[in-house]
């Protein structure tokens, strides 16, 4: 099975990366869903440790083409996590005050504090993706932002933030199917946005923009994972597995009580 993690310094060609799981039989899907349930429970335990210890910070970045499933991933993977230690940030078009500052200003103020797990639903990467493809800034502006992003993420890592970035990789055919579902199903109509079709027409340009972004910002301290996302159950399992493995690597422990709890007696 292909390793989801991008090795720093390697060339990225998304057409060479799977968008589908290695198997799709009923038994394999059943096993994958059972494993996901186990990982969701383990993630809840690890988040509780993170919140209690307050020594680490965790930032999860979710990027992907329209319909790749960023919202669905958050709902499935973090379903067992306590809201007290989880924050989801969705970056929309910048406001006027945000446009009057550097592009990372609005991002930096949303990064996690000690003991907090923050998920970015889209992120600072839009400034080298949508900005690039839609021609919102001159090339000399967006091109230097790769360096800014890499240095920003190094700063976060060196200050104690675990940074994990996931590109939810879908095929063009899968996107077509999901966009058609948005039009056909009334409970999904609200998701429809005219920009969906415009961006689909720029599919190849977005793929190229993602390839360069992944190549230039993949690092050991802020890794990128390319997640096969044509099948939602495999997408969710892949993200959960990588996240649990990374959090377990922190070797967290519950803090020692400040007093001997064995001597405490609670009166009637």
N, C-alpha and C positions, 0 to 999 in steps of 0.2 A: 504493500500500500504506500502511496506517495506521502512523504512527510509534508505536513501542512506548513511548516515553518520555513520562511525564506532565509537562506544562508546569506549573511552580509557580503556584499561585493559581487554577487552573482547577477547575471543577466536574467531579466524576467520577461517571459513570453507567455501571456495568459492563455493562449491557445494550447499550450503544452500542459496546462494544469486541468485536472478533472473538475467538472461541475457536478458530476453524479457520484454517488457512493460506489464502493468497490463491488457490492452485491445488492440485490433488491428482492431476494426471495422472502417469503413470509416468515420463515424461521429466523433469517438474519435480521429482518425488521423488528420482529418481536424481541429478539435479544438486545438489539440496539435501544429500543424503548425502555426495556428493563434496566439497562445500564444507565440510561439518561436519568431515570427516576432515582437510582442510587447516587449518581453524581450530584443531582439537585439537592439531595439531602446532605451530602458531604459538603457542598458549597455553603449551605446554611450554617453548618457547624464551624467552618473556617471563617465565615464572615462574623460569627459571634466571637470567635477568638480575636479576630482583627479589631473588632469594636471594643472588646474588653481590655486588650493589651495596649492599644493606642500607641504602638511603636512604628507601625507601617502605614503607608497610604497606597491605594490601588486605583489605577486609572485604566479603564477598558474603553478602547476606541472601536466603534463599529462603522465601517464604510462599505459602500456597495452601490451598484446601479439601482435605479428605481425598481421596486418590487423584490429586491433581493432578500428582504425579510428582517430588517433591523428591529422593527417593533416586535415582530413575532419572536425573534431571538431573545429579546429582553423579557418578554412575557414568559417564555418557556424556561429559560436557563435560570432566571433569578426569582422564580415563583416561590421558592422556599425561604428567601432571604428576608430578614426583618427590615421593614421600611426605615427604622431608626438609624441604620448604618448604611443605607443605600440612597444614592441620589442619581437621577437620570437627567441629563442636560441635552436638549435638542437645539441645535444652532440653526436659526432661520436667516433670512436676509438681514444684513447688519442695519441697525438703526442709524440715524444721523449722528448722535453722539459717538457711536462706535466707529463710524466712518471717519470721524475727525481724529482718531487715534491710530496707533499701529495695529496691524491686523491680529496680533496675538493678545491685545489688551483684554478683549472680552473673553478670551479663552483662559488666560492665566488666572483670572479671578474665579473661575469655576473648578479648578483642579482640587483634588481631595485634600482634606485635612487629616491629621493623625487619626487612625482608626476608621477612616471612611472609605467606602467603595463608591466610585463615581463612574457612570457609564456615559460616554459621549455618543449620542445618536446623530451621526455626522459630526464634523469636527473642524479643526484648523486646516485639515487637508482639502476642504472645499476651496481654499485659496490657491491651490495649485491644480485643482480639478475643474470645477465649474467656472471659476474665474478664467482659467486658461482656455477651456473649450469655447466658452461663450464670448471670449474677447473682452472681458470686463476691465482688464488692466493690460498695459503694454507688456510685451514679453520680458523686457529688462526688469520689470517689477516682479512678476510672478516667478521668474526663474531664480532670482536670488532668495526666494522664500524657502526653497529646499534647505538651504544652509541655515536659515533662521529656525525652521522647524526642527532640524536635527540638533541644533545647539539648545533649543528650548527643551527638547525631550531629554537631552543629556543633563541639563540643569535639574529637571524633575527627578531623574534617576539618582543623581549624586546627592540630592537632598532627601532621599528616602522613599521615593514613589516607585512602585512597581508599575511599569507601563506595558500594556499588552494591546496589540492592534490587530483587528480582524477584518480582512477583506472578504465579504460574502460574495462568492463567485458564482454567477448564474450564466446560463446560455441565453442567447438572443431569443431562441424559440421558447424557453421558459418564461422570459419576460413578456413575450407576446401573449402567451396563455394567461398569465396573471393580470395583464392589463385588460384583456377581454373579460375576465371574471369581474373586474372592477366596474365594467360597463353593464354587465348582465345581471349582477346580483345587487339588489337594492341596498342591502346592508353594507355594501362596499362602495357604493356610488360616491360617498362623501370623500373617499380617498383620491378621487379623480382630480387631476390638475392638468391644465392645458400644456404645461411644460413637459409632461410625461412624453408626449409625442415628439416635441421638439428635441428633447434629449435623446430619444430613441433614434431619431434621424442622424444623430451625431455619435452613434454607438462606437464606431471605429475610433473616432477622436477621443472619446472617453476611455476606451481600452488602452490607447496609447498613453494618455495622461496618467492612468493608474499604473501602468508598467513603469514609467519613469519615477513616479512618486514612491512606489514600492522599492525599486532599485536604490534610490538615493537616500532613503530614510530607514531602511532595514538595518538594525544593529543588535548587538547582543544585549544591550541594556534597554532597548525599546523594540522588541521583535515584531515582525509582521507575520501573520498566519493567513494563508490563502485557504478559505473554507469552501469545499464543494457544497453549493446551496440550492441545487435544483430540487432536492428532496428536503423538506423542512426537518424531518426527524433526524436525518444525518447531519444537517447543519447544526442543529441544537446540540446534538451529542458531541460533535467536534469542538464547538466552542466551550462547552461545559468541561470536557476532558482537559483541554489545554489550560483552562482557568484553574481547575482544581489542582492540576500538577504544579502550576506556578505558585499557587498559594501554599501548598504543602511544602514547597521548597523554602518558604520563609521560616520554617521550624518554630512556629508560634507556640506559646505557652500561656495559660491563664496567669495573671499576675498574682504574686504572693500577697495574702491579706495583710493589712497593716497591724493586725492584732491576732492573738491566738484565739481563733474562733471556738476551739474546744472548751475554753474557759467561760464562754458566754452562756448565761442562763436567762431565759426569758420568763418573766414573772406572769402570774395569772392576770 
